[in-house]
Amino acid sequence: MTALEAKKPLGPMMSLSLVIGTMIGSGIYFQPSALAPLGWNMAIGWVVSGAGALCLATTFRFLMDGTGAGIQHNIERVVGEVPGFLAMFAYWASGFTSIAALSIAGGSILADFVYEDPSTQSGVVMAFTILGLITAINLVGTRSAGRMQVTSVVIKLVPLLLVIGALAWALIDSQPVQRVAPKPIEIDGISGAVALTLFAFLGFEAASVPVNKIRNPGRNIPVALIGGTTFVLVIYLLVSLGLMLLVPWQDVASSTSPVSDALGAVLGPVAGSLVALCILVSVAGCANGLLLIGADCTYAMALRKEMPQFLALTSGNGVPYWGVIVQSVIVGVFIIGNTFRGLTGMFTFLALLTTGGVLVFYFLATVAAIKDNRKRARCPVMALGIVFTGLAAYGSGLEVVLWVFVLLAIGLVVRGLCRRATLPSADTRMA
C-alpha cells in the first residue's frame, strides 16, 4: 500500500459498513407488518427487489473506472458535465431529505424513552438532538464517522440476527411453524410486495460517492457495492421469513413493531426496549452515513465550480466542514417546515422525496454505464436496472415527481450562478 493510499480514511470494512449501514435503516423493522398479508408473495417480492438492486449495483461497478474519483466523475466523463451535476445534485438533495426523515423516526423513538406522553413537538426536539450528534461526529473527522458506521451496523444487526437465530433453532428443533397468510402466489401479489420492498434497498450506491476517500478503490468499491447489497438482501429475506414462520401472520400484520414483538415473545418484555434502542442506533447510523456522503457531494460539486467555493474548504483532517454544516442546517429547515404534517406525515413525505431524488441519480448513472459499455453480456443486467428504476419511479407518485423537478431546476440555477461568479471578468480576459 502506498503512503497516499494509507492516508485515505475508509478501508474495506468501513466501505462495506457504509453500504450496509446506509441501506438498513428503519424499514426492515416495520415493513413486515405491511407484507404479512401477502403470504409467500412477500418472499418473492424481496427477491425481485433485491435482484433489481443487485443489477443496479453491478451497473455502478461497470461504470466506476477504479480511480476512486467518485460517481460524478464517472457520469460526466461519459455523458457530460450537466448530467453529472444533475445526478449528484439530485442525490445530495435526496440525502438531506432522507436525513430529515431518519432524524424524525429516531426522534419519535427517543421521545418515547424520555417523555411519558410524547407529542409532535417533543419528537421534533429529539430529532434535532440526533441531528446535532451526527453533525458533531462528522465534523470530528471522516474516520470517526466511519467508526460510528461500523459500530452502528454491528448494533443494528443484533435484533435481526436474533430473529434469524430463533428461526434456525425452531427448524433444527423441528418445532411447528406458523402458517403464512393464505394469499395465492399471483402477479398482483408479487407486484404489491415489490412496491413495498424496493425502497428498502436504497443506499447500495453509498460506496460509489466519496471522492478519493476509499483505499484501493478498484477492489473495495465493487466489494462494498455488490457484497453489501447481497448481504442486506439475505438479511431482509431471512428476517421476514423468520417473522412469518414464528409469529401468526395476523399478529405481524397488526403490530407496529413486529421485530420487537417477536423477540419479546421469545426473550421476554425487556427485549422490546432493547430492540427499540437498536432501531434508534440503526436510524442514527444511517443518517450519519448519509451526512458523510452528502458533505462529499457538495465537496465534489464545489471542486467543479458548480456550488459555492467555500464548500470545497476542508479541515486539517480532510473534512469538508462547510458541507457538513450546510447540509445539517437544510435538514433542520426541512424538519421545521414539515411539522404541519405530523411525525408520521413528515416521515412518509420526506421518505418519498428521498426516493425521487435517488432515482434521478440511478437513471443517469445507468444511462452513462450503458453508453460506456462495450460488452454485450452486460446489457441484460443494465436493462434490468432500468426496469427497477422505472418501477420505483412509478411507485413514488406525482407529487414527488413534481418536487424533484423543482429541486433540479433550483440546482441548475445554483450551478449557473456559481459558474458565472467564477468566470474571469472581461477586463481580466483582455489583460
Secondary structure, 3 states (H helix, E strand, C coil): CCHHHHHCCECHHHHHHHHHHHHCCCHHHHHHHHHHHHCCHHHHHHHHHHHHHHHHHHHHHHHCCCCCCCHHHHHHHHHCHHHHHHHHHHHHHHHHHHHHHHHHHHHHHHHHHHCCCCCHHHHHHHHHHHHHHHHHHHHHCHHHHHHHHHHHHHHHHHHHHHHHHHHHHHHHCCCCCCCCCCCCCCHHHHHHHHHHHHHHHCCHHHHHCCCCCECCHHHHHHHHHHHHHHHHHHHHHHHHHHHHHHCCHHHHHHCCCHHHHHHHHHHCCHHHHHHHHHHHHHHHHHHHHHHHHHHHHHHHHHHCCCCCHHHHCCCCCCCCHHHHHHHHHHHHHHHHHCHHHHHHHHHHHHHHHHHHHHHHHHHHHHHHHHHHCCCHHHHHHHHHHHHHHHHHHHHHCHHHHHHHHHHHHHHHHHHHHHHHHHCCCHHHHHC
